Each structure stands twice: as structure tokens, then as C-alpha cells.
Amino acid sequence: MRDILTVAAIAFAKGYLPCVVLSRATALCFHRRSWSRLNRLPSNGLLRTSYGNGPPWFCSCITNRLCPTSRPRNGYSCIYVRCNGGAAAGPRGTFPWTTSRAGAARRLFPPLDHALVKAVACELVAETKQPLSRQSLADVTARARKALGAPISRSTVWRMLDADAIKPWQYKYWIFPRDPHFAEKAGPILDLYAGRWQGQPLGPKDHILSADEKTSIQARRRCHPSLPPTPGRPAYIENEYERGGALQYLAAWDVRRGYVIGRCEPTTGIVPFGRLVNQVLAEEPYRSAERLFWLVDNGSSHRGKAARKRLRQVDARIILVHTPVHASWLNQVEIYFSIIQRKVLTPNDFADLEALQLRLALYEELSNQNPTPFQWKFDRTKLTALLAKIEARHRALADAQLNCLEEAA
């Protein structure tokens, strides 16, 4: 310990500033060339070194309040001071403290300035009187400079906004449950996903088939052959294309087995959907099943009581279950369609409809080689919580509108 303090005193006398926090876990930073043994300890950012016959010490190469050093490219910030013990001690190899002038001159923004920048980012674009739908980082930075009356960089604005919990520039689409009987219609579907029907567990010969159509899948012939990727450059896909026609992909997803049965049709409708039903009924284990639950949306091919009656005439074992209106996300086959869109149809570069149909059939075969059911986690409990949350928002919005009307009166 005396050797460490001696070196620190020498460094101060020569005008060099080592770390002022000395302990077994945080000591001076040493240059690589002065270390006799160097080991990086996992996950804590410490470097371990030994000198002479003394005990090992640690170098914490991180920027902190006591040592405001600049951060080099390797991600560590060190005060380059050489420290040797015993007979190896000496003034040679001492390095100056490397702190960038720009880093030392960086302006600190108080909490009020942070709040002003976030307020500018959260302000409705319509209130800015600019013909914009969203603000870019440059837009927010320019308006933040006016609000602060002082210069501020884009990177500083980005850091302030990135650290905040509310990010108004981010958005995603969602489907609002509009069916007045949403809970009544969604509940039985969630029960089926949980393996129950009308309060009773499903039997081994009961099967759940989630069915729908993926419409208007185009075969797009690119006007130039695609170019393979090269070092530093991705693959090039020609933007312009010629339309080679479109087809419809009808599929039935076995919820319990993770198995899919599909077919391509030129159009959708009652007759094409009927052919899918007959295709499923011709295969095992559906041919010998006791009950077949078909989950469908409210499309024209299988809508309402007429579709329920029509399918019961085809096979009395079929029980048609409709999703609520505008709630196709409850239909698991839509997940399979999204996988097809990402892994099979993107990028869309097919010479003709035959090539497109072959690709869909091959992926269907590949998926069925290792059938895996989806891990569905949305149940009746979460449905109740969701509807209660939506109802609370409706009440809060109604109360706010009522207060505005009362104040205006």
C-alpha cells in the first residue's frame, strides 16, 4: 500500500492526476506496457495486474465522477500512470492524464432543460403549425434550441429522449375490440385453446382447426436478376417488377398438433373453402375424429348461421366457431400466415404462379416435418383484464369530455 501511495504522490508532484479512489477493487490505471501480468475479469470491467512480489491490484477503467476522463475506442477510460513496485519503481514510463478538451467543455443541462426538451418532443405535431405527421430528431432539436435559447446537439437531445419512459415518436398499429359481444364470442375460443369446451375437457379425438384465407398473393417477376451480397453490401433486389398474376392460399391450422393443411385457389368464396374442408376431412386423424371445431372469422366464405348450417350438412361432427367482429388476431392461423409472409414471400421474386404455389407447398411440407403448436398465453383472465382496462379508459375519456363541456358552459 505504501508503494501505491508513493507513486500517487510522485504523479501529483509531476502534474499527473491518477484516480483518487484507492482500494483493493479500484486502484490506479496502468498502461499495458507496464503490466507484468494482465487478466480481464469477466463482466465487471476490471483489469487485474500484479507488480513485484506484492499482492494483485485492480484497475477500474470506467469513467466516473471522480475521474472524468475521455473514453477511447476500446470502451475504457484510463489515466495512464505507470506504477511499479520494489526495485522496479522509478519515474520512467509515466504517462499524462488524457482528457479531451471537448469532453471537459461539455455543457450540463439541468432537469428543467431536460423537461423542456421532452415537452417539445411530446407536443402534438398539429400544435406546431407545420404540415408534418411526425417530428424527426432534427425537427425536435431545432425546436428545442428555440425553447432553451441555447445550443444543444442532436446527440444530446437523443440521449435525453432515449432515457425517458415515454417515447411519443414511436407507434404501432393495434386492433380495437369493437364487437359489443366481444367477451361472449372470444371466451369459447380461448376455452378451446385451453383444451375445454362448455366447461368440459376435450377428448383425444377432438380436434381444433383454425382456418382462413390469405388473399391476393402476387407473383412478381423482377425486371432485373437479383445480385448476391458482397463484403460490406447486402443483396440487391430490383425494385421494379412485372405482375405474374395472384392466387389465394387457404389453410387450416391444427391448434393442438401444430399441423397445417393448405391449398391454393384462383379465388376465394364458399366453394373454394368447401374444397379445403373436404381436403381436411379426407385425412387422418380428422376422418375418424369425434368432433371437429373449426375457428373462422366473419369473411364471406364462412359467415354467420348459414355457414354453420352448410358445414353441418357436409359433416355433422363439424362445430363452426366464429371470432368476434374485427378480431382476427384470435385466430391462430393468422400467426402461420405471418410466418409465411416473412419467410416465404419476402422478398417476392417469383417467375410465375406455379413457382409461387410450389414454394408454398414445400414450406407447408417443411413445417409439417416438425409440427409445433403455438404457445398461446392469452386466456380468459387476460381477456377480462383487457376489457376492464378499455372500459376504464372510456370512462376517463368521457369524464374529461364532460369537464370540458362544463367549463365551456
Residue pairs with C-beta under 8 A, 6 or more apart in sequence:
3 52
3 54
3 83
3 85
3 86
3 89
4 22
4 27
4 28
4 57
4 83
5 22
6 89
7 18
7 28
7 81
7 83
7 84
7 89
8 18
8 22
8 28
10 91
10 94
11 17
11 18
11 81
11 94
12 18
14 91
14 94
15 96
16 79
16 81
16 94
16 95
16 96
16 97
17 79
17 97
18 28
18 29
18 79
18 81
18 97
19 26
19 27
19 28
19 29
19 60
19 66
19 67
19 79
20 66
20 67
21 66
21 67
22 28
24 57
24 58
25 46
25 58
25 60
26 58
26 60
27 57
27 58
27 59
27 60
28 57
28 59
28 79
28 81
28 83
29 59
29 60
29 61
29 78
29 79
29 80
29 81
30 47
30 49
30 59
30 78
30 80
30 81
30 82
30 83
31 78
31 80
31 81
31 82
31 93
31 95
32 38
33 93
34 82
34 83
34 84
34 93
35 49
36 49
36 50
36 51
37 48
37 49
37 50
38 47
38 48
38 49
39 47
39 48
39 49
40 46
40 47
40 48
41 47
41 48
41 58
45 60
45 61
45 62
45 76
46 58
46 59
46 60
46 61
47 58
47 59
47 60
47 61
48 56
48 57
48 58
48 59
49 56
49 57
49 58
49 59
50 56
50 57
51 57
51 83
51 84
51 85
51 86
51 88
52 84
52 85
52 86
52 87
52 88
53 85
53 86
54 85
54 86
59 78
61 76
61 77
61 78
62 76
62 77
63 69
63 71
63 77
67 77
67 79
68 99
68 103
68 104
69 77
69 78
69 79
69 97
69 98
69 99
70 77
70 98
70 99
70 100
70 103
71 77
72 78
79 97
79 98
80 95
80 96
80 97
80 98
81 94
81 95
81 97
82 92
82 93
82 94
82 95
84 90
84 93
107 150
109 117
109 152
109 156
109 160
113 148
113 152
114 160
116 144
116 147
116 148
117 140
117 144
117 147
117 148
117 152
117 157
117 160
117 161
118 160
118 161
118 164
118 166
119 147
120 140
120 143
120 144
120 147
121 135
121 140
121 161
121 168
121 169
122 166
122 168
125 132
125 133
125 134
125 135
128 135
128 143
130 139
132 139
134 169
135 143
135 169
137 154
137 157
137 158
138 154
140 157
140 161
141 152
141 153
141 154
141 157
144 152
144 157
145 151
145 152
161 167
161 169
175 326
175 327
175 328
175 329
176 326
176 390
177 324
177 326
177 327
177 386
177 387
177 390
178 325
178 326
179 185
179 324
179 325
179 326
179 327
181 324
182 324
182 327
182 387
183 383
183 384
183 387
185 322
185 323
185 324
185 327
186 323
186 324
186 327
186 330
186 383
187 380
187 383
188 197
188 198
188 321
189 295
189 321
189 323
189 330
190 330
190 378
190 379
190 380
190 383
191 197
191 198
191 380
192 202
192 208
192 255
192 293
192 295
192 321
193 208
193 255
193 332
193 376
193 379
194 379
194 380
195 201
195 202
195 256
196 202
197 206
197 293
202 208
202 256
202 291
203 290
203 291
205 285
205 288
205 289
205 290
205 291
206 289
206 290
206 291
206 292
206 293
207 254
207 256
207 257
207 285
207 286
207 289
207 291
207 292
207 293
208 254
208 255
208 256
208 293
208 295
209 252
209 253
209 254
209 255
209 280
209 286
209 292
209 293
209 294
209 295
210 252
210 253
210 255
210 295
210 331
210 332
210 333
211 250
211 251
211 252
211 253
211 273
211 276
211 294
211 295
211 296
211 302
211 333
212 250
212 251
212 296
212 297
212 299
212 328
212 331
212 333
212 334
212 337
213 248
213 249
213 250
213 268
213 272
213 273
213 299
213 301
214 248
214 249
214 250
214 251
214 337
214 340
215 248
215 268
216 246
216 248
217 246
217 247
217 248
217 249
217 345
217 356
217 360
218 243
218 244
218 245
218 246
218 348
219 243
219 244
219 245
219 246
219 247
219 348
219 350
219 351
219 352
219 353
219 355
219 356
220 241
220 242
220 243
220 244
220 348
220 349
220 350
221 241
221 242
221 243
221 244
221 349
221 350
221 351
221 352
222 237
222 238
222 240
222 241
222 349
223 238
223 240
223 241
223 242
224 238
224 240
225 238
226 235
226 236
226 237
226 238
226 347
226 349
227 235
227 236
228 235
229 235
237 347
237 349
241 348
241 349
244 350
244 351
244 352
244 353
244 356
245 352
245 353
246 353
247 264
247 265
247 266
247 353
247 356
247 357
248 264
248 265
248 266
248 267
248 268
248 272
249 262
249 263
249 264
249 337
249 340
249 360
250 262
250 263
250 264
250 265
250 268
250 272
250 273
250 276
251 260
251 261
251 262
251 263
251 276
251 333
251 336
251 337
251 364
252 260
252 261
252 262
252 276
252 280
252 294
252 333
253 259
253 260
253 332
253 333
253 335
253 336
254 260
254 261
254 371
255 295
255 332
255 373
255 374
255 376
256 373
257 371
257 373
258 371
258 372
258 373
258 374
259 368
259 371
260 336
260 364
260 367
260 368
260 371
261 276
261 279
261 280
261 283
261 364
262 276
262 360
262 361
262 364
263 275
263 276
263 279
264 357
264 360
264 361
265 272
265 275
268 299
268 300
268 301
269 300
269 301
270 300
270 301
270 302
270 307
270 310
272 301
273 301
273 302
274 314
277 294
277 311
277 314
277 315
277 318
278 314
280 286
280 292
281 287
281 292
281 314
281 315
286 292
289 317
290 317
291 317
291 319
292 315
292 317
292 318
292 319
293 319
293 321
294 302
294 311
294 318
294 319
294 320
294 321
295 321
295 323
295 330
295 331
295 332
295 333
296 302
296 307
296 320
296 321
296 322
296 323
296 331
297 322
297 323
297 327
297 328
297 331
298 304
298 322
298 323
298 325
301 307
302 311
302 320
303 322
304 322
307 320
308 320
311 318
311 320
312 318
312 320
323 330
323 331
324 330
328 334
332 374
332 376
335 374
336 367
340 360
340 363
343 363
344 359
344 360
344 363
350 356
350 359
